[in-house]
């Protein structure tokens, strides 16, 4: 039983390290920018942000 729990925990940790996330919306995209004022204020961000569907920005 201990070996089984160890193998299960190890497998879960290996899978958790390989997760990538993506959210997809079917609406108009306003802009794609390398801008993140909270994480990297005043410089180019290492990742992208897409503004989608907003009209009052």
N, CA, C and O atoms as a Maestro MAE file, in Angstrom:
{
 s_m_m2io_version
 :::
 2.0.0
}

f_m_ct {
 s_m_title
 :::
 protein
 m_atom[228] {
  # First column is atom index #
  i_m_mmod_type
  r_m_x_coord
  r_m_y_coord
  r_m_z_coord
  i_m_residue_number
  s_m_chain_name
  s_m_pdb_residue_name
  s_m_pdb_atom_name
  i_m_atomic_number
  :::
  1 25 0.827 -1.204 0.000 1 A "UNK " " N  " 7
  2 3 0.000 0.000 0.000 1 A "UNK " " CA " 6
  3 2 0.867 1.261 0.000 1 A "UNK " " C  " 6
  4 15 0.551 2.225 -0.698 1 A "UNK " " O  " 8
  5 25 1.943 1.265 0.767 2 A "UNK " " N  " 7
  6 3 2.827 2.431 0.830 2 A "UNK " " CA " 6
  7 2 3.496 2.683 -0.510 2 A "UNK " " C  " 6
  8 15 3.619 3.830 -0.941 2 A "UNK " " O  " 8
  9 25 3.929 1.612 -1.174 3 A "UNK " " N  " 7
  10 3 4.545 1.741 -2.495 3 A "UNK " " CA " 6
  11 2 3.534 2.312 -3.486 3 A "UNK " " C  " 6
  12 15 3.883 3.176 -4.289 3 A "UNK " " O  " 8
  13 25 2.297 1.848 -3.442 4 A "UNK " " N  " 7
  14 3 1.255 2.324 -4.350 4 A "UNK " " CA " 6
  15 2 1.001 3.811 -4.145 4 A "UNK " " C  " 6
  16 15 0.899 4.554 -5.121 4 A "UNK " " O  " 8
  17 25 0.898 4.258 -2.905 5 A "UNK " " N  " 7
  18 3 0.690 5.678 -2.630 5 A "UNK " " CA " 6
  19 2 1.882 6.511 -3.087 5 A "UNK " " C  " 6
  20 15 1.711 7.610 -3.614 5 A "UNK " " O  " 8
  21 25 3.084 5.988 -2.887 6 A "UNK " " N  " 7
  22 3 4.285 6.679 -3.338 6 A "UNK " " CA " 6
  23 2 4.291 6.823 -4.856 6 A "UNK " " C  " 6
  24 15 4.582 7.900 -5.376 6 A "UNK " " O  " 8
  25 25 3.973 5.750 -5.563 7 A "UNK " " N  " 7
  26 3 3.938 5.806 -7.026 7 A "UNK " " CA " 6
  27 2 2.847 6.754 -7.521 7 A "UNK " " C  " 6
  28 15 3.060 7.485 -8.487 7 A "UNK " " O  " 8
  29 25 1.696 6.750 -6.878 8 A "UNK " " N  " 7
  30 3 0.616 7.655 -7.250 8 A "UNK " " CA " 6
  31 2 1.029 9.109 -7.040 8 A "UNK " " C  " 6
  32 15 0.803 9.950 -7.910 8 A "UNK " " O  " 8
  33 25 1.624 9.406 -5.905 9 A "UNK " " N  " 7
  34 3 2.069 10.769 -5.615 9 A "UNK " " CA " 6
  35 2 3.153 11.213 -6.590 9 A "UNK " " C  " 6
  36 15 3.126 12.347 -7.068 9 A "UNK " " O  " 8
  37 25 4.092 10.344 -6.886 10 A "UNK " " N  " 7
  38 3 5.160 10.662 -7.831 10 A "UNK " " CA " 6
  39 2 4.600 10.920 -9.221 10 A "UNK " " C  " 6
  40 15 5.008 11.873 -9.885 10 A "UNK " " O  " 8
  41 25 3.681 10.094 -9.664 11 A "UNK " " N  " 7
  42 3 3.058 10.272 -10.976 11 A "UNK " " CA " 6
  43 2 2.316 11.599 -11.050 11 A "UNK " " C  " 6
  44 15 2.418 12.307 -12.052 11 A "UNK " " O  " 8
  45 25 1.574 11.942 -10.011 12 A "UNK " " N  " 7
  46 3 0.836 13.213 -9.990 12 A "UNK " " CA " 6
  47 2 1.786 14.402 -10.047 12 A "UNK " " C  " 6
  48 15 1.507 15.382 -10.739 12 A "UNK " " O  " 8
  49 25 2.897 14.330 -9.334 13 A "UNK " " N  " 7
  50 3 3.867 15.426 -9.357 13 A "UNK " " CA " 6
  51 2 4.518 15.576 -10.725 13 A "UNK " " C  " 6
  52 15 4.768 16.695 -11.173 13 A "UNK " " O  " 8
  53 25 4.791 14.471 -11.384 14 A "UNK " " N  " 7
  54 3 5.377 14.530 -12.727 14 A "UNK " " CA " 6
  55 2 4.391 15.162 -13.697 14 A "UNK " " C  " 6
  56 15 4.774 16.020 -14.493 14 A "UNK " " O  " 8
  57 25 3.129 14.752 -13.644 15 A "UNK " " N  " 7
  58 3 2.110 15.323 -14.532 15 A "UNK " " CA " 6
  59 2 1.883 16.800 -14.240 15 A "UNK " " C  " 6
  60 15 1.690 17.587 -15.166 15 A "UNK " " O  " 8
  61 25 1.901 17.184 -12.983 16 A "UNK " " N  " 7
  62 3 1.653 18.577 -12.606 16 A "UNK " " CA " 6
  63 2 2.732 19.499 -13.160 16 A "UNK " " C  " 6
  64 15 2.451 20.660 -13.456 16 A "UNK " " O  " 8
  65 25 3.939 19.014 -13.305 17 A "UNK " " N  " 7
  66 3 5.019 19.823 -13.850 17 A "UNK " " CA " 6
  67 2 4.922 20.036 -15.343 17 A "UNK " " C  " 6
  68 15 5.658 20.856 -15.890 17 A "UNK " " O  " 8
  69 25 4.035 19.323 -16.022 18 A "UNK " " N  " 7
  70 3 3.929 19.413 -17.471 18 A "UNK " " CA " 6
  71 2 2.638 20.083 -17.929 18 A "UNK " " C  " 6
  72 15 2.289 19.998 -19.106 18 A "UNK " " O  " 8
  73 25 1.930 20.739 -17.033 19 A "UNK " " N  " 7
  74 3 0.640 21.345 -17.368 19 A "UNK " " CA " 6
  75 2 0.849 22.687 -18.049 19 A "UNK " " C  " 6
  76 15 1.677 23.489 -17.617 19 A "UNK " " O  " 8
  77 25 0.097 22.929 -19.114 20 A "UNK " " N  " 7
  78 3 0.048 24.228 -19.771 20 A "UNK " " CA " 6
  79 2 -1.412 24.618 -19.900 20 A "UNK " " C  " 6
  80 15 -2.268 23.762 -20.122 20 A "UNK " " O  " 8
  81 25 -1.702 25.893 -19.763 21 A "UNK " " N  " 7
  82 3 -3.096 26.343 -19.770 21 A "UNK " " CA " 6
  83 2 -3.373 27.243 -20.967 21 A "UNK " " C  " 6
  84 15 -2.498 27.980 -21.422 21 A "UNK " " O  " 8
  85 25 -4.591 27.173 -21.466 22 A "UNK " " N  " 7
  86 3 -5.034 28.015 -22.570 22 A "UNK " " CA " 6
  87 2 -6.520 28.263 -22.402 22 A "UNK " " C  " 6
  88 15 -7.296 27.332 -22.182 22 A "UNK " " O  " 8
  89 25 -6.913 29.528 -22.507 23 A "UNK " " N  " 7
  90 3 -8.330 29.888 -22.495 23 A "UNK " " CA " 6
  91 2 -8.646 30.478 -23.860 23 A "UNK " " C  " 6
  92 15 -7.930 31.359 -24.336 23 A "UNK " " O  " 8
  93 25 -9.698 30.006 -24.484 24 A "UNK " " N  " 7
  94 3 -10.045 30.483 -25.824 24 A "UNK " " CA " 6
  95 2 -11.468 31.021 -25.821 24 A "UNK " " C  " 6
  96 15 -12.390 30.366 -25.336 24 A "UNK " " O  " 8
  97 25 -11.639 32.231 -26.371 25 A "UNK " " N  " 7
  98 3 -12.942 32.871 -26.484 25 A "UNK " " CA " 6
  99 2 -13.249 33.113 -27.955 25 A "UNK " " C  " 6
  100 15 -12.339 33.377 -28.741 25 A "UNK " " O  " 8
  101 25 -14.513 33.027 -28.333 26 A "UNK " " N  " 7
  102 3 -14.926 33.282 -29.711 26 A "UNK " " CA " 6
  103 2 -15.572 34.659 -29.792 26 A "UNK " " C  " 6
  104 15 -16.793 34.771 -29.901 26 A "UNK " " O  " 8
  105 25 -14.755 35.706 -29.737 27 A "UNK " " N  " 7
  106 3 -15.242 37.076 -29.879 27 A "UNK " " CA " 6
  107 2 -14.103 37.936 -30.418 27 A "UNK " " C  " 6
  108 15 -12.979 37.462 -30.581 27 A "UNK " " O  " 8
  109 25 -14.403 39.199 -30.690 28 A "UNK " " N  " 7
  110 3 -13.437 40.082 -31.342 28 A "UNK " " CA " 6
  111 2 -12.230 40.366 -30.443 28 A "UNK " " C  " 6
  112 15 -12.373 40.671 -29.259 28 A "UNK " " O  " 8
  113 25 -11.058 40.259 -31.029 29 A "UNK " " N  " 7
  114 3 -9.819 40.566 -30.315 29 A "UNK " " CA " 6
  115 2 -9.467 42.018 -30.582 29 A "UNK " " C  " 6
  116 15 -9.380 42.428 -31.740 29 A "UNK " " O  " 8
  117 25 -9.262 42.808 -29.528 30 A "UNK " " N  " 7
  118 3 -8.927 44.213 -29.692 30 A "UNK " " CA " 6
  119 2 -7.435 44.423 -29.891 30 A "UNK " " C  " 6
  120 15 -7.024 45.191 -30.760 30 A "UNK " " O  " 8
  121 25 -6.623 43.744 -29.089 31 A "UNK " " N  " 7
  122 3 -5.184 43.968 -29.167 31 A "UNK " " CA " 6
  123 2 -4.443 42.786 -28.523 31 A "UNK " " C  " 6
  124 15 -4.958 42.131 -27.617 31 A "UNK " " O  " 8
  125 25 -3.228 42.535 -29.011 32 A "UNK " " N  " 7
  126 3 -2.304 41.589 -28.386 32 A "UNK " " CA " 6
  127 2 -1.043 42.370 -28.051 32 A "UNK " " C  " 6
  128 15 -0.407 42.933 -28.942 32 A "UNK " " O  " 8
  129 25 -0.680 42.409 -26.792 33 A "UNK " " N  " 7
  130 3 0.451 43.233 -26.354 33 A "UNK " " CA " 6
  131 2 1.364 42.464 -25.416 33 A "UNK " " C  " 6
  132 15 0.919 41.585 -24.678 33 A "UNK " " O  " 8
  133 25 2.633 42.801 -25.452 34 A "UNK " " N  " 7
  134 3 3.604 42.305 -24.470 34 A "UNK " " CA " 6
  135 2 3.700 43.343 -23.355 34 A "UNK " " C  " 6
  136 15 4.740 43.968 -23.150 34 A "UNK " " O  " 8
  137 25 2.589 43.508 -22.642 35 A "UNK " " N  " 7
  138 3 2.485 44.524 -21.608 35 A "UNK " " CA " 6
  139 2 1.894 43.901 -20.353 35 A "UNK " " C  " 6
  140 15 0.832 43.281 -20.408 35 A "UNK " " O  " 8
  141 25 2.564 44.060 -19.238 36 A "UNK " " N  " 7
  142 3 2.045 43.587 -17.957 36 A "UNK " " CA " 6
  143 2 2.508 44.559 -16.879 36 A "UNK " " C  " 6
  144 15 3.567 44.366 -16.282 36 A "UNK " " O  " 8
  145 25 1.715 45.611 -16.622 37 A "UNK " " N  " 7
  146 3 2.149 46.655 -15.688 37 A "UNK " " CA " 6
  147 2 2.293 46.184 -14.241 37 A "UNK " " C  " 6
  148 15 2.944 46.861 -13.444 37 A "UNK " " O  " 8
  149 25 1.707 45.050 -13.885 38 A "UNK " " N  " 7
  150 3 1.851 44.549 -12.517 38 A "UNK " " CA " 6
  151 2 3.125 43.735 -12.331 38 A "UNK " " C  " 6
  152 15 3.804 43.860 -11.312 38 A "UNK " " O  " 8
  153 25 3.446 42.902 -13.318 39 A "UNK " " N  " 7
  154 3 4.608 42.014 -13.195 39 A "UNK " " CA " 6
  155 2 5.888 42.700 -13.662 39 A "UNK " " C  " 6
  156 15 6.914 42.626 -12.987 39 A "UNK " " O  " 8
  157 25 5.831 43.371 -14.820 40 A "UNK " " N  " 7
  158 3 7.005 44.039 -15.385 40 A "UNK " " CA " 6
  159 2 6.638 45.465 -15.783 40 A "UNK " " C  " 6
  160 15 6.503 45.743 -16.974 40 A "UNK " " O  " 8
  161 25 6.472 46.377 -14.824 41 A "UNK " " N  " 7
  162 3 6.056 47.744 -15.148 41 A "UNK " " CA " 6
  163 2 7.122 48.507 -15.935 41 A "UNK " " C  " 6
  164 15 8.296 48.515 -15.565 41 A "UNK " " O  " 8
  165 25 6.698 49.143 -17.016 42 A "UNK " " N  " 7
  166 3 7.585 49.999 -17.789 42 A "UNK " " CA " 6
  167 2 8.510 49.300 -18.759 42 A "UNK " " C  " 6
  168 15 9.297 49.963 -19.434 42 A "UNK " " O  " 8
  169 25 8.444 47.972 -18.852 43 A "UNK " " N  " 7
  170 3 9.296 47.242 -19.797 43 A "UNK " " CA " 6
  171 2 8.459 46.226 -20.567 43 A "UNK " " C  " 6
  172 15 7.313 45.950 -20.213 43 A "UNK " " O  " 8
  173 25 9.046 45.681 -21.615 44 A "UNK " " N  " 7
  174 3 8.367 44.669 -22.418 44 A "UNK " " CA " 6
  175 2 8.223 43.391 -21.592 44 A "UNK " " C  " 6
  176 15 9.179 42.938 -20.962 44 A "UNK " " O  " 8
  177 25 7.037 42.824 -21.601 45 A "UNK " " N  " 7
  178 3 6.752 41.615 -20.824 45 A "UNK " " CA " 6
  179 2 7.259 40.373 -21.558 45 A "UNK " " C  " 6
  180 15 7.266 40.357 -22.789 45 A "UNK " " O  " 8
  181 25 7.680 39.340 -20.840 46 A "UNK " " N  " 7
  182 3 8.120 38.105 -21.495 46 A "UNK " " CA " 6
  183 2 6.961 37.232 -21.980 46 A "UNK " " C  " 6
  184 15 7.188 36.173 -22.566 46 A "UNK " " O  " 8
  185 25 5.721 37.669 -21.740 47 A "UNK " " N  " 7
  186 3 4.562 36.900 -22.191 47 A "UNK " " CA " 6
  187 2 3.522 37.848 -22.788 47 A "UNK " " C  " 6
  188 15 3.610 39.064 -22.613 47 A "UNK " " O  " 8
  189 25 2.542 37.288 -23.489 48 A "UNK " " N  " 7
  190 3 1.518 38.079 -24.174 48 A "UNK " " CA " 6
  191 2 0.241 38.183 -23.362 48 A "UNK " " C  " 6
  192 15 -0.109 37.281 -22.602 48 A "UNK " " O  " 8
  193 25 -0.453 39.310 -23.541 49 A "UNK " " N  " 7
  194 3 -1.812 39.475 -23.041 49 A "UNK " " CA " 6
  195 2 -2.679 39.862 -24.225 49 A "UNK " " C  " 6
  196 15 -2.280 40.688 -25.046 49 A "UNK " " O  " 8
  197 25 -3.861 39.272 -24.319 50 A "UNK " " N  " 7
  198 3 -4.815 39.623 -25.364 50 A "UNK " " CA " 6
  199 2 -6.027 40.267 -24.712 50 A "UNK " " C  " 6
  200 15 -6.609 39.717 -23.777 50 A "UNK " " O  " 8
  201 25 -6.406 41.445 -25.217 51 A "UNK " " N  " 7
  202 3 -7.624 42.101 -24.757 51 A "UNK " " CA " 6
  203 2 -8.704 41.727 -25.753 51 A "UNK " " C  " 6
  204 15 -8.598 42.015 -26.945 51 A "UNK " " O  " 8
  205 25 -9.753 41.076 -25.245 52 A "UNK " " N  " 7
  206 3 -10.777 40.506 -26.116 52 A "UNK " " CA " 6
  207 2 -12.148 40.961 -25.665 52 A "UNK " " C  " 6
  208 15 -12.508 40.812 -24.497 52 A "UNK " " O  " 8
  209 25 -12.913 41.517 -26.590 53 A "UNK " " N  " 7
  210 3 -14.319 41.800 -26.345 53 A "UNK " " CA " 6
  211 2 -14.628 42.995 -25.478 53 A "UNK " " C  " 6
  212 15 -15.803 43.253 -25.215 53 A "UNK " " O  " 8
  213 25 -13.640 43.741 -25.018 54 A "UNK " " N  " 7
  214 3 -13.920 44.914 -24.196 54 A "UNK " " CA " 6
  215 2 -14.280 46.118 -25.048 54 A "UNK " " C  " 6
  216 15 -13.734 46.293 -26.138 54 A "UNK " " O  " 8
  217 25 -15.191 46.948 -24.565 55 A "UNK " " N  " 7
  218 3 -15.566 48.150 -25.310 55 A "UNK " " CA " 6
  219 2 -15.373 49.417 -24.479 55 A "UNK " " C  " 6
  220 15 -15.452 50.518 -25.024 55 A "UNK " " O  " 8
  221 25 -15.127 49.291 -23.198 56 A "UNK " " N  " 7
  222 3 -14.993 50.469 -22.338 56 A "UNK " " CA " 6
  223 2 -13.635 50.471 -21.629 56 A "UNK " " C  " 6
  224 15 -13.565 50.564 -20.404 56 A "UNK " " O  " 8
  225 25 -12.578 50.368 -22.402 57 A "UNK " " N  " 7
  226 3 -11.240 50.339 -21.810 57 A "UNK " " CA " 6
  227 2 -10.651 51.723 -21.774 57 A "UNK " " C  " 6
  228 15 -9.525 51.903 -21.309 57 A "UNK " " O  " 8
  :::
 }
 m_bond[227] {
  # First column is bond index #
  i_m_from
  i_m_to
  i_m_order
  :::
  1 1 2 1
  2 2 3 1
  3 3 4 2
  4 3 5 1
  5 5 6 1
  6 6 7 1
  7 7 8 2
  8 7 9 1
  9 9 10 1
  10 10 11 1
  11 11 12 2
  12 11 13 1
  13 13 14 1
  14 14 15 1
  15 15 16 2
  16 15 17 1
  17 17 18 1
  18 18 19 1
  19 19 20 2
  20 19 21 1
  21 21 22 1
  22 22 23 1
  23 23 24 2
  24 23 25 1
  25 25 26 1
  26 26 27 1
  27 27 28 2
  28 27 29 1
  29 29 30 1
  30 30 31 1
  31 31 32 2
  32 31 33 1
  33 33 34 1
  34 34 35 1
  35 35 36 2
  36 35 37 1
  37 37 38 1
  38 38 39 1
  39 39 40 2
  40 39 41 1
  41 41 42 1
  42 42 43 1
  43 43 44 2
  44 43 45 1
  45 45 46 1
  46 46 47 1
  47 47 48 2
  48 47 49 1
  49 49 50 1
  50 50 51 1
  51 51 52 2
  52 51 53 1
  53 53 54 1
  54 54 55 1
  55 55 56 2
  56 55 57 1
  57 57 58 1
  58 58 59 1
  59 59 60 2
  60 59 61 1
  61 61 62 1
  62 62 63 1
  63 63 64 2
  64 63 65 1
  65 65 66 1
  66 66 67 1
  67 67 68 2
  68 67 69 1
  69 69 70 1
  70 70 71 1
  71 71 72 2
  72 71 73 1
  73 73 74 1
  74 74 75 1
  75 75 76 2
  76 75 77 1
  77 77 78 1
  78 78 79 1
  79 79 80 2
  80 79 81 1
  81 81 82 1
  82 82 83 1
  83 83 84 2
  84 83 85 1
  85 85 86 1
  86 86 87 1
  87 87 88 2
  88 87 89 1
  89 89 90 1
  90 90 91 1
  91 91 92 2
  92 91 93 1
  93 93 94 1
  94 94 95 1
  95 95 96 2
  96 95 97 1
  97 97 98 1
  98 98 99 1
  99 99 100 2
  100 99 101 1
  101 101 102 1
  102 102 103 1
  103 103 104 2
  104 103 105 1
  105 105 106 1
  106 106 107 1
  107 107 108 2
  108 107 109 1
  109 109 110 1
  110 110 111 1
  111 111 112 2
  112 111 113 1
  113 113 114 1
  114 114 115 1
  115 115 116 2
  116 115 117 1
  117 117 118 1
  118 118 119 1
  119 119 120 2
  120 119 121 1
  121 121 122 1
  122 122 123 1
  123 123 124 2
  124 123 125 1
  125 125 126 1
  126 126 127 1
  127 127 128 2
  128 127 129 1
  129 129 130 1
  130 130 131 1
  131 131 132 2
  132 131 133 1
  133 133 134 1
  134 134 135 1
  135 135 136 2
  136 135 137 1
  137 137 138 1
  138 138 139 1
  139 139 140 2
  140 139 141 1
  141 141 142 1
  142 142 143 1
  143 143 144 2
  144 143 145 1
  145 145 146 1
  146 146 147 1
  147 147 148 2
  148 147 149 1
  149 149 150 1
  150 150 151 1
  151 151 152 2
  152 151 153 1
  153 153 154 1
  154 154 155 1
  155 155 156 2
  156 155 157 1
  157 157 158 1
  158 158 159 1
  159 159 160 2
  160 159 161 1
  161 161 162 1
  162 162 163 1
  163 163 164 2
  164 163 165 1
  165 165 166 1
  166 166 167 1
  167 167 168 2
  168 167 169 1
  169 169 170 1
  170 170 171 1
  171 171 172 2
  172 171 173 1
  173 173 174 1
  174 174 175 1
  175 175 176 2
  176 175 177 1
  177 177 178 1
  178 178 179 1
  179 179 180 2
  180 179 181 1
  181 181 182 1
  182 182 183 1
  183 183 184 2
  184 183 185 1
  185 185 186 1
  186 186 187 1
  187 187 188 2
  188 187 189 1
  189 189 190 1
  190 190 191 1
  191 191 192 2
  192 191 193 1
  193 193 194 1
  194 194 195 1
  195 195 196 2
  196 195 197 1
  197 197 198 1
  198 198 199 1
  199 199 200 2
  200 199 201 1
  201 201 202 1
  202 202 203 1
  203 203 204 2
  204 203 205 1
  205 205 206 1
  206 206 207 1
  207 207 208 2
  208 207 209 1
  209 209 210 1
  210 210 211 1
  211 211 212 2
  212 211 213 1
  213 213 214 1
  214 214 215 1
  215 215 216 2
  216 215 217 1
  217 217 218 1
  218 218 219 1
  219 219 220 2
  220 219 221 1
  221 221 222 1
  222 222 223 1
  223 223 224 2
  224 223 225 1
  225 225 226 1
  226 226 227 1
  227 227 228 2
  :::
 }
}
